[in-house]
Amino acid sequence: MKLELSQKQKMVMTPDLNQAITMLQYSTVEMEQFIQEQAMENPLIELEENNHDISFREDYPVSKSHSKSLNTHSEVNPLDYLKSEDKGMWEHLLEQAQFLDIEERERTILRYLILNLDENGYLPLSTSDISQLLNVTEQKSLYAIDLLQQLEPAGVGARGLKECLLLQLRAYHPNDRMTEQVITDYLELVANNKWKEISSSLEIPFEEVKSIVTLIQSLDPKPCADIYRTPIRYQVPDIIIEKVREKYTISLNDKFIPTVNMNKQYTTYLGQNNEASNYLNKHYQKYLWLVKSIEQRRLTILKITEVMIDKQIDFLTNGVASLKPLTLKNVAEEIDVHESTVSRATKNKVIQTPMGTFELRMFFSSKLGKDETGTSAAKVKALLQQLVKNENKRKPLSDQKISAYFRDQEEVNVSRRTIAKYREELNILSSSKRKV
């Protein structure tokens, strides 16, 4: 063992640097909240609110993929902002439970079951689970489940798809024994369109099987699909692209972010040699850092967006199907920054374009493995959705036929396995299950 000295360079992330990196990935709303917090902590920061009517903020609904383009100049109806008095599914079920002629202990168990329904209205608890959790007998648990399944809509409280369909069938068609048998014993064959096997097994005409399947398809497999219904979430676009005289302009939507100014009443105390001056000098440095970081964030986002739009210019005229392969590394090399900087700057950002409002990350799409035409995965997914939407519903296209169509008609080489992968990501059923 021995002691020895050595010199080496090491990068240390200061709190200020860490906070600047975090600011880069803030959305417009998060940035506004952060600046307000800084102003509360720093007496030298004075905020100047930008002039805008908070009652009618131009917000745009954004889904995981994209929303349709909205007219920002359309008139806003104040009634659209009133709280809806419609009762949710939970309130509807609890209200029914309140008026049942049962003992209060049974009503308590029933309420517990209602509040434990999953997003489709199914009950994920077994009788033994309920008995152990509530310390009641299995007989009382079964009785509570039976009460739950008597509520409206029919099918609520089912413990699986088969039971859900049977509950609805018995409520709406109580004497249809043949359909009940098909649901009980042949539901998988129905799902896979193997109707001839059902006809042969039950020794009934094929036309009768078709009628039974039509009836089953009319039942609702998710009777309480909106039980977790929440108001539409609105997001403020962080970046706005507009077409002005055949040219595209890029701007940050920072009208909700207050301007950071310095409170001049404290300037006389700066530079003095006392405790108050030392305190204010520290906050003055924080003020300077905040102003610099806000400007750096603005410039970085604008540079990234300019490069991204330059690479995806066809998208602005032709839509998602024209997206080209683009990676974070491509953009980072163009503006001479690290790839992680681009990743942070594009995180949690929403961009408004003439083609609609999208998540900024959507513009970054990988290239198909062996495809030499420079086709992006996003383009293939868009084409796949459109192709399935317009196909003959009686003769839906298989994955192999879709692959052949892309090769022959779109000159895009996509394997059958890749088609199947994208189809699953887009929640598109297989050809056998899409057949009507």
ABEGO torsion letter per residue (X at the ends): XBBBBBBBBBBBBBAAAAAAAAAAABBAAAAAAAAAAAAAABAABBBBBBBBBAABBBBBBBBABBBBBBBAABBBBAAAABBBABBBAAAAAAAAAAABBBBAAAAAAAAAAAAABBAAGBBABBAAAAAAAAGBBAAAAAAAAAAAAABOBBGBGBAEAAAAAAAAAAAABAABAAAAAAAAAAAAAAAAGBAAAAAAAAGBBAAAAAAAAAAAAABBABAAAAAABBBBBBBBBABBBBBBGGBBBBBBBAAABBBBBBBAAAAAABGBBBAAAAAAAAAAAAAAAAAAAAAAAAAAAAAAAAAAAAAAAAAAAAEAAABBBBBAAAAAAAAGBBAAAAAAAABGBBBBBAAEBBBAAAABBBBBAABAAGBBAAAAAAAAAAAAAABBAABBBBAAAAAAAAAAAAGBBBBAAAAAAAAAAAGBBBAAAABX
